[in-house]
């Protein structure tokens, strides 16, 4: 398992946190460590999912997402 911290723009409330947490939790190979306004930390299996797919799931919820350091 690898870990990624994702910066997220457009979040402002608990509903946003719940929405992102739900979207990430539906991805195979992803364990959600923490979601808070502005970021998410996940562990993921690189054989099952890519960081790009993880950020896409967040973007599909209507937020701007980018893996920290990229």
PDB file of N, CA, C, O and CB in Angstrom:
ATOM      1  N   UNK A   1       0.849  -1.185   0.000  1.00  0.00           N
ATOM      2  CA  UNK A   1       0.000   0.000   0.000  1.00  0.00           C
ATOM      3  C   UNK A   1       0.889   1.240   0.000  1.00  0.00           C
ATOM      4  O   UNK A   1       1.917   1.299   0.674  1.00  0.00           O
ATOM      5  CB  UNK A   1      -0.963   0.002   1.227  1.00  0.00           C
ATOM      6  N   UNK A   2       0.462   2.211  -0.767  1.00  0.00           N
ATOM      7  CA  UNK A   2       1.132   3.505  -0.789  1.00  0.00           C
ATOM      8  C   UNK A   2       0.189   4.534  -0.206  1.00  0.00           C
ATOM      9  O   UNK A   2      -1.018   4.304  -0.136  1.00  0.00           O
ATOM     10  CB  UNK A   2       1.570   3.900  -2.228  1.00  0.00           C
ATOM     11  N   UNK A   3       0.729   5.670   0.216  1.00  0.00           N
ATOM     12  CA  UNK A   3      -0.088   6.720   0.794  1.00  0.00           C
ATOM     13  C   UNK A   3      -0.026   7.957  -0.086  1.00  0.00           C
ATOM     14  O   UNK A   3       1.013   8.262  -0.672  1.00  0.00           O
ATOM     15  CB  UNK A   3       0.370   7.046   2.225  1.00  0.00           C
ATOM     16  N   UNK A   4      -1.142   8.664  -0.176  1.00  0.00           N
ATOM     17  CA  UNK A   4      -1.202   9.917  -0.934  1.00  0.00           C
ATOM     18  C   UNK A   4      -2.019  10.932  -0.149  1.00  0.00           C
ATOM     19  O   UNK A   4      -3.030  10.602   0.470  1.00  0.00           O
ATOM     20  CB  UNK A   4      -1.818   9.690  -2.350  1.00  0.00           C
ATOM     21  N   UNK A   5      -1.556  12.172  -0.189  1.00  0.00           N
ATOM     22  CA  UNK A   5      -2.319  13.291   0.345  1.00  0.00           C
ATOM     23  C   UNK A   5      -2.770  14.117  -0.847  1.00  0.00           C
ATOM     24  O   UNK A   5      -1.972  14.475  -1.713  1.00  0.00           O
ATOM     25  CB  UNK A   5      -1.474  14.152   1.365  1.00  0.00           C
ATOM     26  N   UNK A   6      -4.041  14.406  -0.876  1.00  0.00           N
ATOM     27  CA  UNK A   6      -4.652  15.078  -2.016  1.00  0.00           C
ATOM     28  C   UNK A   6      -5.189  16.433  -1.560  1.00  0.00           C
ATOM     29  O   UNK A   6      -5.998  16.509  -0.636  1.00  0.00           O
ATOM     30  CB  UNK A   6      -5.787  14.209  -2.639  1.00  0.00           C
ATOM     31  N   UNK A   7      -4.739  17.482  -2.206  1.00  0.00           N
ATOM     32  CA  UNK A   7      -5.289  18.805  -1.957  1.00  0.00           C
ATOM     33  C   UNK A   7      -6.592  18.952  -2.716  1.00  0.00           C
ATOM     34  O   UNK A   7      -6.683  18.576  -3.885  1.00  0.00           O
ATOM     35  CB  UNK A   7      -4.290  19.908  -2.361  1.00  0.00           C
ATOM     36  N   UNK A   8      -7.607  19.503  -2.052  1.00  0.00           N
ATOM     37  CA  UNK A   8      -8.933  19.613  -2.665  1.00  0.00           C
ATOM     38  C   UNK A   8      -9.433  21.044  -2.509  1.00  0.00           C
ATOM     39  O   UNK A   8      -9.487  21.580  -1.402  1.00  0.00           O
ATOM     40  CB  UNK A   8      -9.939  18.603  -2.023  1.00  0.00           C
ATOM     41  N   UNK A   9      -9.791  21.647  -3.621  1.00  0.00           N
ATOM     42  CA  UNK A   9     -10.364  22.987  -3.596  1.00  0.00           C
ATOM     43  C   UNK A   9     -11.860  22.901  -3.846  1.00  0.00           C
ATOM     44  O   UNK A   9     -12.331  22.047  -4.598  1.00  0.00           O
ATOM     45  CB  UNK A   9      -9.687  23.902  -4.642  1.00  0.00           C
ATOM     46  N   UNK A  10     -12.596  23.793  -3.207  1.00  0.00           N
ATOM     47  CA  UNK A  10     -14.036  23.851  -3.407  1.00  0.00           C
ATOM     48  C   UNK A  10     -14.836  23.252  -2.260  1.00  0.00           C
ATOM     49  O   UNK A  10     -16.066  23.314  -2.264  1.00  0.00           O
ATOM     50  CB  UNK A  10     -14.390  23.151  -4.671  1.00  0.00           C
ATOM     51  N   UNK A  11     -14.154  22.675  -1.280  1.00  0.00           N
ATOM     52  CA  UNK A  11     -14.852  22.115  -0.118  1.00  0.00           C
ATOM     53  C   UNK A  11     -15.061  23.219   0.912  1.00  0.00           C
ATOM     54  O   UNK A  11     -14.199  24.079   1.093  1.00  0.00           O
ATOM     55  CB  UNK A  11     -14.052  20.923   0.502  1.00  0.00           C
ATOM     56  N   UNK A  12     -16.221  23.190   1.593  1.00  0.00           N
ATOM     57  CA  UNK A  12     -16.476  24.227   2.593  1.00  0.00           C
ATOM     58  C   UNK A  12     -17.232  23.746   3.833  1.00  0.00           C
ATOM     59  O   UNK A  12     -17.434  24.517   4.772  1.00  0.00           O
ATOM     60  CB  UNK A  12     -17.243  25.333   1.961  1.00  0.00           C
ATOM     61  N   UNK A  13     -17.650  22.477   3.843  1.00  0.00           N
ATOM     62  CA  UNK A  13     -18.511  22.061   4.946  1.00  0.00           C
ATOM     63  C   UNK A  13     -18.463  20.545   5.168  1.00  0.00           C
ATOM     64  O   UNK A  13     -17.784  19.817   4.445  1.00  0.00           O
ATOM     65  CB  UNK A  13     -19.947  22.500   4.679  1.00  0.00           C
ATOM     66  N   UNK A  14     -19.181  20.104   6.162  1.00  0.00           N
ATOM     67  CA  UNK A  14     -19.257  18.682   6.475  1.00  0.00           C
ATOM     68  C   UNK A  14     -19.880  17.860   5.359  1.00  0.00           C
ATOM     69  O   UNK A  14     -19.509  16.703   5.161  1.00  0.00           O
ATOM     70  CB  UNK A  14     -20.039  18.481   7.736  1.00  0.00           C
ATOM     71  N   UNK A  15     -20.822  18.443   4.630  1.00  0.00           N
ATOM     72  CA  UNK A  15     -21.419  17.731   3.495  1.00  0.00           C
ATOM     73  C   UNK A  15     -20.355  17.450   2.438  1.00  0.00           C
ATOM     74  O   UNK A  15     -20.325  16.368   1.851  1.00  0.00           O
ATOM     75  CB  UNK A  15     -22.586  18.550   2.883  1.00  0.00           C
ATOM     76  N   UNK A  16     -19.487  18.424   2.199  1.00  0.00           N
ATOM     77  CA  UNK A  16     -18.392  18.238   1.240  1.00  0.00           C
ATOM     78  C   UNK A  16     -17.484  17.097   1.678  1.00  0.00           C
ATOM     79  O   UNK A  16     -17.104  16.250   0.870  1.00  0.00           O
ATOM     80  CB  UNK A  16     -17.575  19.536   1.087  1.00  0.00           C
ATOM     81  N   UNK A  17     -17.141  17.080   2.953  1.00  0.00           N
ATOM     82  CA  UNK A  17     -16.291  16.021   3.501  1.00  0.00           C
ATOM     83  C   UNK A  17     -16.953  14.663   3.299  1.00  0.00           C
ATOM     84  O   UNK A  17     -16.307  13.713   2.857  1.00  0.00           O
ATOM     85  CB  UNK A  17     -16.007  16.266   5.003  1.00  0.00           C
ATOM     86  N   UNK A  18     -18.240  14.571   3.623  1.00  0.00           N
ATOM     87  CA  UNK A  18     -18.965  13.306   3.475  1.00  0.00           C
ATOM     88  C   UNK A  18     -19.023  12.855   2.021  1.00  0.00           C
ATOM     89  O   UNK A  18     -18.893  11.666   1.728  1.00  0.00           O
ATOM     90  CB  UNK A  18     -20.379  13.441   4.030  1.00  0.00           C
ATOM     91  N   UNK A  19     -19.217  13.802   1.113  1.00  0.00           N
ATOM     92  CA  UNK A  19     -19.286  13.482  -0.310  1.00  0.00           C
ATOM     93  C   UNK A  19     -17.962  12.909  -0.817  1.00  0.00           C
ATOM     94  O   UNK A  19     -17.946  11.906  -1.530  1.00  0.00           O
ATOM     95  CB  UNK A  19     -19.660  14.729  -1.113  1.00  0.00           C
ATOM     96  N   UNK A  20     -16.859  13.548  -0.448  1.00  0.00           N
ATOM     97  CA  UNK A  20     -15.537  13.065  -0.872  1.00  0.00           C
ATOM     98  C   UNK A  20     -15.232  11.723  -0.230  1.00  0.00           C
ATOM     99  O   UNK A  20     -14.727  10.817  -0.893  1.00  0.00           O
ATOM    100  CB  UNK A  20     -14.439  14.087  -0.514  1.00  0.00           C
ATOM    101  N   UNK A  21     -15.533  11.589   1.054  1.00  0.00           N
ATOM    102  CA  UNK A  21     -15.269  10.330   1.755  1.00  0.00           C
ATOM    103  C   UNK A  21     -16.032   9.181   1.107  1.00  0.00           C
ATOM    104  O   UNK A  21     -15.485   8.093   0.933  1.00  0.00           O
ATOM    105  CB  UNK A  21     -15.651  10.448   3.240  1.00  0.00           C
ATOM    106  N   UNK A  22     -17.283   9.415   0.751  1.00  0.00           N
ATOM    107  CA  UNK A  22     -18.106   8.385   0.111  1.00  0.00           C
ATOM    108  C   UNK A  22     -17.523   8.007  -1.256  1.00  0.00           C
ATOM    109  O   UNK A  22     -17.425   6.824  -1.584  1.00  0.00           O
ATOM    110  CB  UNK A  22     -19.567   8.877  -0.045  1.00  0.00           C
ATOM    111  N   UNK A  23     -17.137   9.011  -2.051  1.00  0.00           N
ATOM    112  CA  UNK A  23     -16.589   8.748  -3.395  1.00  0.00           C
ATOM    113  C   UNK A  23     -15.296   7.943  -3.300  1.00  0.00           C
ATOM    114  O   UNK A  23     -15.098   7.000  -4.066  1.00  0.00           O
ATOM    115  CB  UNK A  23     -16.332  10.077  -4.153  1.00  0.00           C
ATOM    116  N   UNK A  24     -14.422   8.301  -2.375  1.00  0.00           N
ATOM    117  CA  UNK A  24     -13.159   7.573  -2.227  1.00  0.00           C
ATOM    118  C   UNK A  24     -13.387   6.164  -1.699  1.00  0.00           C
ATOM    119  O   UNK A  24     -12.701   5.223  -2.098  1.00  0.00           O
ATOM    120  CB  UNK A  24     -12.217   8.331  -1.293  1.00  0.00           C
ATOM    121  N   UNK A  25     -14.350   6.026  -0.803  1.00  0.00           N
ATOM    122  CA  UNK A  25     -14.639   4.716  -0.220  1.00  0.00           C
ATOM    123  C   UNK A  25     -15.189   3.714  -1.223  1.00  0.00           C
ATOM    124  O   UNK A  25     -15.150   2.509  -0.977  1.00  0.00           O
ATOM    125  CB  UNK A  25     -15.611   4.869   0.905  1.00  0.00           C
ATOM    126  N   UNK A  26     -15.701   4.197  -2.348  1.00  0.00           N
ATOM    127  CA  UNK A  26     -16.245   3.305  -3.370  1.00  0.00           C
ATOM    128  C   UNK A  26     -15.183   2.785  -4.328  1.00  0.00           C
ATOM    129  O   UNK A  26     -15.456   1.904  -5.143  1.00  0.00           O
ATOM    130  CB  UNK A  26     -17.315   4.017  -4.149  1.00  0.00           C
ATOM    131  N   UNK A  27     -13.968   3.329  -4.231  1.00  0.00           N
ATOM    132  CA  UNK A  27     -12.898   2.891  -5.131  1.00  0.00           C
ATOM    133  C   UNK A  27     -12.237   1.620  -4.601  1.00  0.00           C
ATOM    134  O   UNK A  27     -11.849   1.549  -3.435  1.00  0.00           O
ATOM    135  CB  UNK A  27     -11.847   4.007  -5.305  1.00  0.00           C
ATOM    136  N   UNK A  28     -12.115   0.634  -5.461  1.00  0.00           N
ATOM    137  CA  UNK A  28     -11.440  -0.600  -5.087  1.00  0.00           C
ATOM    138  C   UNK A  28      -9.956  -0.314  -4.863  1.00  0.00           C
ATOM    139  O   UNK A  28      -9.319   0.369  -5.664  1.00  0.00           O
ATOM    140  CB  UNK A  28     -11.635  -1.691  -6.176  1.00  0.00           C
ATOM    141  N   UNK A  29      -9.416  -0.842  -3.770  1.00  0.00           N
ATOM    142  CA  UNK A  29      -8.000  -0.685  -3.478  1.00  0.00           C
ATOM    143  C   UNK A  29      -7.653   0.580  -2.718  1.00  0.00           C
ATOM    144  O   UNK A  29      -6.473   0.880  -2.533  1.00  0.00           O
ATOM    145  CB  UNK A  29      -7.236  -0.713  -4.736  1.00  0.00           C
ATOM    146  N   UNK A  30      -8.665   1.339  -2.267  1.00  0.00           N
ATOM    147  CA  UNK A  30      -8.433   2.588  -1.537  1.00  0.00           C
ATOM    148  C   UNK A  30      -8.942   2.467  -0.111  1.00  0.00           C
ATOM    149  O   UNK A  30     -10.073   2.036   0.118  1.00  0.00           O
ATOM    150  CB  UNK A  30      -9.115   3.772  -2.248  1.00  0.00           C
ATOM    151  N   UNK A  31      -8.104   2.848   0.850  1.00  0.00           N
ATOM    152  CA  UNK A  31      -8.508   2.967   2.250  1.00  0.00           C
ATOM    153  C   UNK A  31      -8.445   4.441   2.608  1.00  0.00           C
ATOM    154  O   UNK A  31      -7.388   5.064   2.504  1.00  0.00           O
ATOM    155  CB  UNK A  31      -7.593   2.102   3.203  1.00  0.00           C
ATOM    156  N   UNK A  32      -9.557   4.994   3.024  1.00  0.00           N
ATOM    157  CA  UNK A  32      -9.618   6.406   3.391  1.00  0.00           C
ATOM    158  C   UNK A  32      -9.055   6.556   4.796  1.00  0.00           C
ATOM    159  O   UNK A  32      -9.569   5.965   5.745  1.00  0.00           O
ATOM    160  CB  UNK A  32     -11.082   6.955   3.308  1.00  0.00           C
ATOM    161  N   UNK A  33      -8.003   7.345   4.926  1.00  0.00           N
ATOM    162  CA  UNK A  33      -7.388   7.608   6.233  1.00  0.00           C
ATOM    163  C   UNK A  33      -8.012   8.824   6.904  1.00  0.00           C
ATOM    164  O   UNK A  33      -8.366   8.780   8.082  1.00  0.00           O
ATOM    165  CB  UNK A  33      -5.877   7.816   6.081  1.00  0.00           C
ATOM    166  N   UNK A  34      -8.144   9.917   6.143  1.00  0.00           N
ATOM    167  CA  UNK A  34      -8.711  11.149   6.691  1.00  0.00           C
ATOM    168  C   UNK A  34      -9.219  12.013   5.552  1.00  0.00           C
ATOM    169  O   UNK A  34      -8.580  12.133   4.507  1.00  0.00           O
ATOM    170  CB  UNK A  34      -7.665  11.920   7.539  1.00  0.00           C
ATOM    171  N   UNK A  35     -10.372  12.609   5.773  1.00  0.00           N
ATOM    172  CA  UNK A  35     -10.892  13.616   4.846  1.00  0.00           C
ATOM    173  C   UNK A  35     -11.293  14.804   5.705  1.00  0.00           C
ATOM    174  O   UNK A  35     -12.034  14.662   6.677  1.00  0.00           O
ATOM    175  CB  UNK A  35     -12.116  13.069   3.980  1.00  0.00           C
ATOM    176  N   UNK A  36     -10.795  15.972   5.335  1.00  0.00           N
ATOM    177  CA  UNK A  36     -11.180  17.210   6.008  1.00  0.00           C
ATOM    178  C   UNK A  36     -11.309  18.281   4.940  1.00  0.00           C
ATOM    179  O   UNK A  36     -10.884  18.082   3.803  1.00  0.00           O
ATOM    180  CB  UNK A  36     -10.138  17.624   7.113  1.00  0.00           C
ATOM    181  N   UNK A  37     -11.888  19.403   5.296  1.00  0.00           N
ATOM    182  CA  UNK A  37     -12.058  20.482   4.328  1.00  0.00           C
ATOM    183  C   UNK A  37     -10.683  20.848   3.776  1.00  0.00           C
ATOM    184  O   UNK A  37      -9.805  21.288   4.519  1.00  0.00           O
ATOM    185  CB  UNK A  37     -12.758  21.729   4.977  1.00  0.00           C
ATOM    186  N   UNK A  38     -10.504  20.665   2.485  1.00  0.00           N
ATOM    187  CA  UNK A  38      -9.271  21.046   1.820  1.00  0.00           C
ATOM    188  C   UNK A  38      -8.298  19.931   1.517  1.00  0.00           C
ATOM    189  O   UNK A  38      -7.344  20.139   0.766  1.00  0.00           O
ATOM    190  CB  UNK A  38      -8.598  22.024   2.623  1.00  0.00           C
ATOM    191  N   UNK A  39      -8.514  18.728   2.089  1.00  0.00           N
ATOM    192  CA  UNK A  39      -7.567  17.647   1.792  1.00  0.00           C
ATOM    193  C   UNK A  39      -8.128  16.277   2.166  1.00  0.00           C
ATOM    194  O   UNK A  39      -9.089  16.142   2.925  1.00  0.00           O
ATOM    195  CB  UNK A  39      -6.252  17.883   2.530  1.00  0.00           C
ATOM    196  N   UNK A  40      -7.477  15.282   1.594  1.00  0.00           N
ATOM    197  CA  UNK A  40      -7.796  13.889   1.927  1.00  0.00           C
ATOM    198  C   UNK A  40      -6.484  13.113   1.950  1.00  0.00           C
ATOM    199  O   UNK A  40      -5.580  13.371   1.156  1.00  0.00           O
ATOM    200  CB  UNK A  40      -8.817  13.258   0.893  1.00  0.00           C
ATOM    201  N   UNK A  41      -6.395  12.164   2.867  1.00  0.00           N
ATOM    202  CA  UNK A  41      -5.250  11.264   2.930  1.00  0.00           C
ATOM    203  C   UNK A  41      -5.778   9.849   2.777  1.00  0.00           C
ATOM    204  O   UNK A  41      -6.693   9.432   3.488  1.00  0.00           O
ATOM    205  CB  UNK A  41      -4.444  11.436   4.269  1.00  0.00           C
ATOM    206  N   UNK A  42      -5.186   9.113   1.835  1.00  0.00           N
ATOM    207  CA  UNK A  42      -5.627   7.749   1.565  1.00  0.00           C
ATOM    208  C   UNK A  42      -4.421   6.828   1.472  1.00  0.00           C
ATOM    209  O   UNK A  42      -3.307   7.264   1.181  1.00  0.00           O
ATOM    210  CB  UNK A  42      -6.458   7.685   0.265  1.00  0.00           C
ATOM    211  N   UNK A  43      -4.659   5.561   1.722  1.00  0.00           N
ATOM    212  CA  UNK A  43      -3.718   4.505   1.379  1.00  0.00           C
ATOM    213  C   UNK A  43      -4.339   3.785   0.202  1.00  0.00           C
ATOM    214  O   UNK A  43      -5.554   3.597   0.149  1.00  0.00           O
ATOM    215  CB  UNK A  43      -3.428   3.526   2.598  1.00  0.00           C
ATOM    216  N   UNK A  44      -3.495   3.379  -0.750  1.00  0.00           N
ATOM    217  CA  UNK A  44      -4.056   2.725  -1.922  1.00  0.00           C
ATOM    218  C   UNK A  44      -3.113   1.657  -2.447  1.00  0.00           C
ATOM    219  O   UNK A  44      -1.900   1.711  -2.244  1.00  0.00           O
ATOM    220  CB  UNK A  44      -4.356   3.747  -3.013  1.00  0.00           C
ATOM    221  N   UNK A  45      -3.702   0.696  -3.121  1.00  0.00           N
ATOM    222  CA  UNK A  45      -2.961  -0.393  -3.750  1.00  0.00           C
ATOM    223  C   UNK A  45      -2.691   0.021  -5.194  1.00  0.00           C
ATOM    224  O   UNK A  45      -3.623   0.080  -5.996  1.00  0.00           O
ATOM    225  CB  UNK A  45      -3.754  -1.760  -3.676  1.00  0.00           C
ATOM    226  N   UNK A  46      -1.423   0.313  -5.546  1.00  0.00           N
ATOM    227  CA  UNK A  46      -1.137   0.764  -6.907  1.00  0.00           C
ATOM    228  C   UNK A  46      -1.441  -0.279  -7.984  1.00  0.00           C
ATOM    229  O   UNK A  46      -1.522   0.060  -9.164  1.00  0.00           O
ATOM    230  CB  UNK A  46       0.299   1.164  -7.005  1.00  0.00           C
ATOM    231  N   UNK A  47      -1.609  -1.532  -7.593  1.00  0.00           N
ATOM    232  CA  UNK A  47      -1.984  -2.557  -8.561  1.00  0.00           C
ATOM    233  C   UNK A  47      -3.477  -2.479  -8.888  1.00  0.00           C
ATOM    234  O   UNK A  47      -3.917  -3.017  -9.904  1.00  0.00           O
ATOM    235  CB  UNK A  47      -1.628  -3.954  -8.025  1.00  0.00           C
ATOM    236  N   UNK A  48      -4.254  -1.815  -8.036  1.00  0.00           N
ATOM    237  CA  UNK A  48      -5.701  -1.755  -8.219  1.00  0.00           C
ATOM    238  C   UNK A  48      -6.202  -0.390  -8.681  1.00  0.00           C
ATOM    239  O   UNK A  48      -7.223  -0.305  -9.363  1.00  0.00           O
ATOM    240  CB  UNK A  48      -6.382  -2.122  -6.940  1.00  0.00           C
ATOM    241  N   UNK A  49      -5.491   0.684  -8.317  1.00  0.00           N
ATOM    242  CA  UNK A  49      -5.977   2.034  -8.612  1.00  0.00           C
ATOM    243  C   UNK A  49      -4.788   2.993  -8.722  1.00  0.00           C
ATOM    244  O   UNK A  49      -3.773   2.826  -8.045  1.00  0.00           O
ATOM    245  CB  UNK A  49      -6.975   2.518  -7.513  1.00  0.00           C
ATOM    246  N   UNK A  50      -4.936   3.992  -9.581  1.00  0.00           N
ATOM    247  CA  UNK A  50      -3.879   4.986  -9.762  1.00  0.00           C
ATOM    248  C   UNK A  50      -4.227   6.272  -9.009  1.00  0.00           C
ATOM    249  O   UNK A  50      -5.396   6.520  -8.711  1.00  0.00           O
ATOM    250  CB  UNK A  50      -3.662   5.282 -11.265  1.00  0.00           C
ATOM    251  N   UNK A  51      -3.222   7.082  -8.703  1.00  0.00           N
ATOM    252  CA  UNK A  51      -3.520   8.383  -8.094  1.00  0.00           C
ATOM    253  C   UNK A  51      -4.423   9.236  -8.985  1.00  0.00           C
ATOM    254  O   UNK A  51      -5.243  10.008  -8.487  1.00  0.00           O
ATOM    255  CB  UNK A  51      -2.224   9.136  -7.803  1.00  0.00           C
ATOM    256  N   UNK A  52      -4.271   9.097 -10.291  1.00  0.00           N
ATOM    257  CA  UNK A  52      -5.122   9.851 -11.217  1.00  0.00           C
ATOM    258  C   UNK A  52      -6.581   9.443 -11.084  1.00  0.00           C
ATOM    259  O   UNK A  52      -7.468  10.295 -11.150  1.00  0.00           O
ATOM    260  CB  UNK A  52      -4.654   9.646 -12.659  1.00  0.00           C
ATOM    261  N   UNK A  53      -6.844   8.157 -10.897  1.00  0.00           N
ATOM    262  CA  UNK A  53      -8.229   7.676 -10.718  1.00  0.00           C
ATOM    263  C   UNK A  53      -8.797   8.191  -9.401  1.00  0.00           C
ATOM    264  O   UNK A  53      -9.982   8.515  -9.314  1.00  0.00           O
ATOM    265  CB  UNK A  53      -8.286   6.120 -10.752  1.00  0.00           C
ATOM    266  N   UNK A  54      -7.955   8.266  -8.380  1.00  0.00           N
ATOM    267  CA  UNK A  54      -8.400   8.778  -7.079  1.00  0.00           C
ATOM    268  C   UNK A  54      -8.807  10.245  -7.210  1.00  0.00           C
ATOM    269  O   UNK A  54      -9.874  10.640  -6.740  1.00  0.00           O
ATOM    270  CB  UNK A  54      -7.280   8.619  -6.010  1.00  0.00           C
ATOM    271  N   UNK A  55      -7.962  11.049  -7.846  1.00  0.00           N
ATOM    272  CA  UNK A  55      -8.311  12.464  -8.010  1.00  0.00           C
ATOM    273  C   UNK A  55      -9.532  12.623  -8.923  1.00  0.00           C
ATOM    274  O   UNK A  55     -10.335  13.533  -8.720  1.00  0.00           O
ATOM    275  CB  UNK A  55      -7.112  13.252  -8.583  1.00  0.00           C
ATOM    276  N   UNK A  56      -9.679  11.755  -9.917  1.00  0.00           N
ATOM    277  CA  UNK A  56     -10.838  11.828 -10.801  1.00  0.00           C
ATOM    278  C   UNK A  56     -12.138  11.585 -10.026  1.00  0.00           C
ATOM    279  O   UNK A  56     -13.150  12.231 -10.296  1.00  0.00           O
ATOM    280  CB  UNK A  56     -10.703  10.807 -11.943  1.00  0.00           C
ATOM    281  N   UNK A  57     -12.112  10.665  -9.071  1.00  0.00           N
ATOM    282  CA  UNK A  57     -13.309  10.397  -8.260  1.00  0.00           C
ATOM    283  C   UNK A  57     -13.720  11.644  -7.478  1.00  0.00           C
ATOM    284  O   UNK A  57     -14.909  11.915  -7.313  1.00  0.00           O
ATOM    285  CB  UNK A  57     -13.056   9.218  -7.288  1.00  0.00           C
ATOM    286  N   UNK A  58     -12.735  12.399  -6.998  1.00  0.00           N
ATOM    287  CA  UNK A  58     -13.026  13.640  -6.272  1.00  0.00           C
ATOM    288  C   UNK A  58     -13.555  14.696  -7.242  1.00  0.00           C
ATOM    289  O   UNK A  58     -14.510  15.408  -6.931  1.00  0.00           O
ATOM    290  CB  UNK A  58     -11.756  14.163  -5.538  1.00  0.00           C
ATOM    291  N   UNK A  59     -12.938  14.794  -8.405  1.00  0.00           N
ATOM    292  CA  UNK A  59     -13.383  15.759  -9.407  1.00  0.00           C
ATOM    293  C   UNK A  59     -14.795  15.446  -9.883  1.00  0.00           C
ATOM    294  O   UNK A  59     -15.563  16.356 -10.192  1.00  0.00           O
ATOM    295  CB  UNK A  59     -12.422  15.776 -10.594  1.00  0.00           C
ATOM    296  N   UNK A  60     -15.137  14.171  -9.943  1.00  0.00           N
ATOM    297  CA  UNK A  60     -16.485  13.771 -10.340  1.00  0.00           C
ATOM    298  C   UNK A  60     -17.532  14.268  -9.345  1.00  0.00           C
ATOM    299  O   UNK A  60     -18.705  14.405  -9.693  1.00  0.00           O
ATOM    300  CB  UNK A  60     -16.568  12.251 -10.468  1.00  0.00           C
ATOM    301  N   UNK A  61     -17.111  14.538  -8.110  1.00  0.00           N
ATOM    302  CA  UNK A  61     -18.022  15.080  -7.091  1.00  0.00           C
ATOM    303  C   UNK A  61     -18.134  16.604  -7.177  1.00  0.00           C
ATOM    304  O   UNK A  61     -18.932  17.214  -6.464  1.00  0.00           O
ATOM    305  CB  UNK A  61     -17.545  14.676  -5.692  1.00  0.00           C
ATOM    306  N   UNK A  62     -17.333  17.215  -8.054  1.00  0.00           N
ATOM    307  CA  UNK A  62     -17.448  18.652  -8.274  1.00  0.00           C
ATOM    308  C   UNK A  62     -16.341  19.482  -7.654  1.00  0.00           C
ATOM    309  O   UNK A  62     -16.465  20.705  -7.583  1.00  0.00           O
ATOM    310  CB  UNK A  62     -18.737  19.120  -7.750  1.00  0.00           C
ATOM    311  N   UNK A  63     -15.272  18.864  -7.206  1.00  0.00           N
ATOM    312  CA  UNK A  63     -14.165  19.575  -6.574  1.00  0.00           C
ATOM    313  C   UNK A  63     -12.914  19.484  -7.444  1.00  0.00           C
ATOM    314  O   UNK A  63     -12.806  18.613  -8.307  1.00  0.00           O
ATOM    315  CB  UNK A  63     -13.885  19.006  -5.168  1.00  0.00           C
ATOM    316  N   UNK A  64     -11.989  20.382  -7.207  1.00  0.00           N
ATOM    317  CA  UNK A  64     -10.696  20.361  -7.876  1.00  0.00           C
ATOM    318  C   UNK A  64      -9.734  19.608  -6.966  1.00  0.00           C
ATOM    319  O   UNK A  64      -9.612  19.936  -5.785  1.00  0.00           O
ATOM    320  CB  UNK A  64     -10.178  21.818  -8.191  1.00  0.00           C
ATOM    321  N   UNK A  65      -9.047  18.596  -7.506  1.00  0.00           N
ATOM    322  CA  UNK A  65      -8.178  17.756  -6.686  1.00  0.00           C
ATOM    323  C   UNK A  65      -6.826  17.579  -7.348  1.00  0.00           C
ATOM    324  O   UNK A  65      -6.717  17.490  -8.571  1.00  0.00           O
ATOM    325  CB  UNK A  65      -8.825  16.394  -6.433  1.00  0.00           C
ATOM    326  N   UNK A  66      -5.790  17.528  -6.504  1.00  0.00           N
ATOM    327  CA  UNK A  66      -4.427  17.322  -6.989  1.00  0.00           C
ATOM    328  C   UNK A  66      -3.623  16.627  -5.907  1.00  0.00           C
ATOM    329  O   UNK A  66      -3.644  17.035  -4.746  1.00  0.00           O
ATOM    330  CB  UNK A  66      -3.761  18.666  -7.394  1.00  0.00           C
ATOM    331  N   UNK A  67      -2.913  15.572  -6.294  1.00  0.00           N
ATOM    332  CA  UNK A  67      -2.054  14.863  -5.350  1.00  0.00           C
ATOM    333  C   UNK A  67      -0.939  15.809  -4.943  1.00  0.00           C
ATOM    334  O   UNK A  67      -0.285  16.404  -5.800  1.00  0.00           O
ATOM    335  CB  UNK A  67      -1.481  13.538  -5.969  1.00  0.00           C
ATOM    336  N   UNK A  68      -0.715  15.956  -3.634  1.00  0.00           N
ATOM    337  CA  UNK A  68       0.326  16.846  -3.121  1.00  0.00           C
ATOM    338  C   UNK A  68       1.678  16.442  -3.676  1.00  0.00           C
ATOM    339  O   UNK A  68       2.018  15.260  -3.718  1.00  0.00           O
ATOM    340  CB  UNK A  68       0.355  16.829  -1.582  1.00  0.00           C
ATOM    341  N   UNK A  69       2.440  17.432  -4.101  1.00  0.00           N
ATOM    342  CA  UNK A  69       3.752  17.176  -4.647  1.00  0.00           C
ATOM    343  C   UNK A  69       3.769  16.958  -6.143  1.00  0.00           C
ATOM    344  O   UNK A  69       4.835  16.789  -6.735  1.00  0.00           O
ATOM    345  CB  UNK A  69       4.333  16.010  -3.983  1.00  0.00           C
ATOM    346  N   UNK A  70       2.597  16.959  -6.764  1.00  0.00           N
ATOM    347  CA  UNK A  70       2.586  16.775  -8.228  1.00  0.00           C
ATOM    348  C   UNK A  70       2.064  17.999  -8.924  1.00  0.00           C
ATOM    349  O   UNK A  70       1.984  18.024 -10.152  1.00  0.00           O
ATOM    350  CB  UNK A  70       1.743  15.568  -8.619  1.00  0.00           C
TER     351      UNK A  70
END
